[in-house]
């Protein structure tokens, strides 16, 4: 099973919303979709869902095209838009029953109860949707998207409006769903992406600027070496520079130096410490956070 997005493009007049977007997602993957406001994330999700027609490109899920066979394609996907449109005059369980009939779900009552328990909606199932808090409305939207057990789940800002406890619960739900489906979700909460995603797509001005696993994306990009000494080494700056090491900063016991290709800076620092009789408490290469990488990719 795989989702293939190939050359997807969309313009609004002279404004390019999405430009030649190409990527794949395999079964079991949870993929984070990142980008600043206006980058084209929601437009892309709408095109994948078949809600919006692309100007160019194609979307294929398990061999089925969303343009050539849209009905068969839509049976395989679950989609939660950013606006989370709900029938607020309906009761929660009534809404799920309505969706179950649309999807022609067998064992309807059993599946509805499974989803209610999964999203912790037991105490809300007999309330009108319009009476619920924003967080519970978001849960109802997610429940509606997964009710028919889709093979691809598209979630546009699924954790919007949730409190910290609800965030943890929804994170657990998304991870459990990945055992049977592919999940693509956009989010502005970068910690959530780091916690549950195996891969990240980053859009900037409609173009894909990153398509990496989390591990690849979080590899060190600054390559600064931080060395914490037990002794004050501020008077030794000249000696360290004489070894061919570029110093970023030296503040008493903390030394920050640049690494360079072909130069074993760690070895030089360790030899320096041995020669001077200094003790090193800690030594590590600085690693950029996802926030820093996001800023780097989208400026």
C-alpha positions as CSV (number, residue, x, y, z in Angstrom):
1,X,0.0,0.0,0.0
2,X,1.3,3.4,-0.9
3,X,0.2,7.0,-1.6
4,X,1.9,8.5,-4.6
5,X,1.7,12.2,-5.2
6,X,3.3,13.1,-8.5
7,X,3.8,16.7,-9.9
8,X,0.9,18.2,-8.0
9,X,0.4,21.9,-8.9
10,X,-2.3,24.5,-8.2
11,X,-2.6,28.2,-9.1
12,X,-5.1,30.8,-8.1
13,X,-4.9,33.4,-10.9
14,X,-1.2,34.4,-11.0
15,X,-0.5,33.1,-7.5
16,X,1.1,29.7,-7.3
17,X,-0.2,27.8,-4.2
18,X,1.5,24.5,-4.9
19,X,4.3,23.9,-7.4
20,X,5.2,20.4,-8.8
21,X,4.8,18.5,-5.5
22,X,6.1,15.0,-5.5
23,X,6.3,12.5,-2.6
24,X,5.3,9.0,-1.5
25,X,3.9,7.6,1.8
26,X,4.0,3.9,2.6
27,X,1.7,1.9,4.9
28,X,2.4,2.4,8.6
29,X,4.0,5.8,8.2
30,X,2.9,8.9,10.1
31,X,4.1,11.9,8.1
32,X,4.1,15.4,9.4
33,X,3.2,18.2,7.0
34,X,4.9,21.5,8.0
35,X,5.2,24.9,6.6
36,X,4.4,28.6,7.4
37,X,0.9,30.0,6.9
38,X,0.1,30.2,3.2
39,X,2.7,27.6,2.2
40,X,0.1,25.4,0.5
41,X,-0.5,22.7,3.1
42,X,-4.3,22.9,3.2
43,X,-4.5,23.2,-0.6
44,X,-2.4,20.1,-1.0
45,X,-4.5,18.1,1.5
46,X,-7.7,19.2,-0.4
47,X,-6.2,18.1,-3.7
48,X,-5.2,14.7,-2.3
49,X,-8.7,14.3,-0.9
50,X,-10.2,15.1,-4.2
51,X,-12.1,18.1,-2.8
52,X,-10.0,20.5,-5.0
53,X,-9.0,19.7,-8.6
54,X,-5.2,20.2,-9.4
55,X,-4.0,22.1,-12.4
56,X,-1.5,19.4,-13.0
57,X,-0.2,16.2,-11.5
58,X,-1.9,13.1,-10.1
59,X,-2.7,11.4,-6.8
60,X,-2.7,7.6,-6.6
61,X,-3.6,5.5,-3.6
62,X,-3.1,1.7,-3.8
63,X,-3.2,1.9,-7.6
64,X,-6.5,4.0,-7.6
65,X,-6.4,7.6,-9.1
66,X,-8.4,10.3,-7.3
67,X,-9.2,11.8,-10.7
68,X,-9.9,8.7,-12.8
69,X,-11.9,6.8,-10.1
70,X,-12.8,9.4,-7.5
71,X,-15.6,7.4,-5.8
72,X,-13.4,4.3,-5.2
73,X,-10.5,6.6,-4.1
74,X,-12.6,8.5,-1.5
75,X,-13.8,5.2,0.0
76,X,-10.2,4.6,1.0
77,X,-9.5,7.9,2.7
78,X,-10.5,9.7,5.9
79,X,-10.3,13.5,5.9
80,X,-10.5,16.1,8.7
81,X,-10.3,19.6,7.2
82,X,-8.9,22.5,9.2
83,X,-12.4,24.0,9.6
84,X,-13.8,20.7,11.0
85,X,-17.3,21.0,9.5
86,X,-19.9,19.3,11.8
87,X,-23.7,19.1,11.9
88,X,-23.9,20.9,15.3
89,X,-27.7,20.3,15.7
90,X,-27.1,16.5,15.7
91,X,-26.3,14.4,18.7
92,X,-22.8,12.9,18.7
93,X,-23.9,9.3,18.4
94,X,-26.6,10.3,15.8
95,X,-23.9,12.0,13.8
96,X,-21.8,8.8,13.8
97,X,-24.8,6.7,12.8
98,X,-25.4,9.1,9.9
99,X,-21.8,8.8,8.7
100,X,-22.0,5.0,9.1
101,X,-25.0,4.8,6.8
102,X,-23.2,6.9,4.2
103,X,-20.2,4.6,4.3
104,X,-22.4,1.5,4.4
105,X,-20.5,0.2,7.5
106,X,-21.3,-3.3,8.5
107,X,-21.7,-4.0,12.3
108,X,-22.5,-0.3,12.6
109,X,-23.3,-0.1,16.3
110,X,-20.2,-2.1,17.2
111,X,-17.9,0.2,15.1
112,X,-19.5,3.4,16.5
113,X,-18.9,2.2,20.1
114,X,-15.3,1.3,19.2
115,X,-14.7,4.8,17.9
116,X,-16.4,6.5,20.8
117,X,-14.2,4.6,23.2
118,X,-11.1,5.3,21.2
119,X,-11.7,9.1,21.3
120,X,-13.0,9.0,24.9
121,X,-16.4,10.4,23.9
122,X,-18.5,8.1,26.2
123,X,-19.8,11.0,28.3
124,X,-20.5,13.1,25.3
125,X,-22.3,10.7,22.9
126,X,-25.8,11.8,23.9
127,X,-25.0,15.5,23.7
128,X,-25.6,17.8,20.8
129,X,-22.4,18.6,18.9
130,X,-23.1,22.3,19.2
131,X,-22.9,22.0,23.0
132,X,-19.4,20.6,23.0
133,X,-16.2,22.4,23.7
134,X,-13.8,23.0,20.9
135,X,-11.6,20.2,22.1
136,X,-14.4,17.7,22.1
137,X,-15.6,18.9,18.7
138,X,-12.2,18.2,17.4
139,X,-12.4,14.6,18.8
140,X,-15.8,14.2,17.0
141,X,-14.2,15.3,13.8
142,X,-11.3,12.8,14.1
143,X,-13.8,10.1,15.0
144,X,-15.8,10.8,11.9
145,X,-12.7,10.6,9.8
146,X,-11.7,7.2,11.0
147,X,-15.1,5.6,11.4
148,X,-14.9,3.7,8.1
149,X,-11.3,2.5,8.8
150,X,-9.6,4.4,6.0
151,X,-6.3,3.3,4.4
152,X,-5.2,6.9,4.2
153,X,-6.0,9.5,6.9
154,X,-5.6,13.2,6.1
155,X,-5.6,15.4,9.2
156,X,-5.4,19.2,8.8
157,X,-4.4,20.6,12.2
158,X,-5.9,17.7,14.2
159,X,-4.7,18.9,17.6
160,X,-6.0,22.4,17.3
161,X,-7.9,23.5,20.5
162,X,-6.9,20.5,22.6
163,X,-5.5,20.8,26.1
164,X,-2.2,19.1,27.1
165,X,-3.9,15.9,28.3
166,X,-6.0,15.7,25.2
167,X,-2.9,16.2,23.1
168,X,-1.4,13.1,24.7
169,X,-4.5,11.1,24.1
170,X,-4.9,12.1,20.4
171,X,-1.2,11.4,19.9
172,X,-1.7,7.9,21.2
173,X,-4.8,7.5,18.9
174,X,-2.9,8.6,15.8
175,X,0.0,6.3,16.6
176,X,-2.4,3.3,17.1
177,X,-4.1,4.1,13.7
178,X,-0.8,3.9,11.9
179,X,-0.7,0.1,12.3
180,X,-3.4,-0.1,9.6
181,X,-3.2,3.1,7.7
182,X,-1.0,5.8,6.2
183,X,-1.4,9.2,8.1
184,X,-0.5,12.6,6.7
185,X,-1.2,15.5,9.1
186,X,-0.4,19.2,9.2
187,X,0.5,20.8,12.4
188,X,2.0,24.0,13.9
189,X,3.0,22.1,17.1
190,X,6.5,21.0,16.2
191,X,6.9,18.9,19.4
192,X,3.9,16.8,18.2
193,X,5.6,16.2,14.9
194,X,8.8,15.2,16.6
195,X,7.0,12.9,19.0
196,X,4.8,10.8,16.6
197,X,6.1,11.2,13.0
198,X,8.5,8.9,11.2
199,X,8.9,11.4,8.3
200,X,8.5,15.1,7.7
201,X,7.5,17.1,4.6
202,X,8.2,20.8,4.7
203,X,6.5,23.2,2.3
204,X,7.7,26.8,1.6
205,X,5.9,29.0,-0.9
206,X,4.2,26.0,-2.5
207,X,7.5,24.1,-3.0
208,X,8.7,21.0,-1.1
209,X,11.9,22.0,0.6
210,X,12.3,18.9,2.8
211,X,11.3,15.3,2.5
212,X,13.2,13.5,5.2
213,X,12.9,11.1,8.1
214,X,12.9,12.7,11.5
215,X,16.3,11.3,12.2
216,X,17.8,12.7,9.0
217,X,16.2,16.1,9.6
218,X,17.5,16.3,13.1
219,X,21.1,15.6,12.2
220,X,23.5,18.3,13.3
221,X,23.4,21.3,11.0
222,X,25.6,23.7,13.0
223,X,28.3,21.2,13.8
224,X,29.6,23.3,16.7
225,X,31.4,21.3,19.3
226,X,30.6,22.2,23.0
227,X,33.3,21.4,25.5
228,X,32.7,21.9,29.3
229,X,35.9,21.9,31.3
230,X,36.3,21.7,35.1
231,X,38.9,24.4,35.0
232,X,38.9,28.0,33.7
233,X,40.4,27.8,30.1
234,X,39.7,31.4,29.0
235,X,43.5,32.2,29.2
236,X,44.2,29.4,26.7
237,X,42.3,30.7,23.7
238,X,45.5,31.5,21.8
239,X,46.9,28.1,22.4
240,X,43.7,26.4,21.1
241,X,43.6,28.6,18.0
242,X,47.2,27.7,17.3
243,X,46.1,24.1,16.9
244,X,44.1,25.2,13.9
245,X,40.7,25.2,15.7
246,X,38.2,28.0,15.0
247,X,36.6,29.2,18.3
248,X,33.0,30.3,18.4
249,X,33.1,31.4,22.0
250,X,35.2,30.8,25.2
251,X,33.6,31.6,28.5
252,X,35.7,30.4,31.4
253,X,34.9,26.7,31.5
254,X,32.8,26.5,28.4
255,X,34.4,26.3,25.0
256,X,32.5,26.2,21.7
257,X,34.4,25.5,18.5
258,X,33.6,24.8,14.9
259,X,34.2,21.4,13.4
260,X,35.7,21.0,10.0
261,X,35.9,18.3,7.4
262,X,39.2,16.5,7.4
263,X,40.1,17.7,10.9
264,X,39.5,15.6,14.0
265,X,38.6,18.5,16.3
266,X,37.6,16.2,19.2
267,X,40.9,14.5,19.2
268,X,42.8,17.8,19.2
269,X,40.7,19.1,22.1
270,X,41.2,15.9,24.1
271,X,45.0,16.0,23.4
272,X,45.1,19.7,24.5
273,X,43.3,18.8,27.7
274,X,45.7,16.0,28.5
275,X,48.7,18.2,27.8
276,X,47.4,20.9,30.1
277,X,46.1,18.6,32.8
278,X,42.6,19.8,32.3
279,X,39.5,17.7,33.0
280,X,36.5,17.6,30.6
281,X,33.1,17.3,32.2
282,X,31.1,17.1,29.0
283,X,31.7,17.1,25.2
284,X,29.0,17.1,22.6
285,X,28.1,18.3,19.1
286,X,25.3,20.9,19.0
287,X,22.2,19.6,17.4
288,X,19.6,21.8,15.9
289,X,16.0,21.5,17.1
290,X,13.1,21.0,14.7
291,X,12.1,24.6,15.3
292,X,15.6,25.8,14.2
293,X,15.5,23.6,11.1
294,X,12.0,24.8,10.3
295,X,13.2,28.4,10.4
296,X,16.2,27.6,8.3
297,X,14.1,25.9,5.6
298,X,11.4,28.5,5.4
299,X,13.4,31.7,5.3
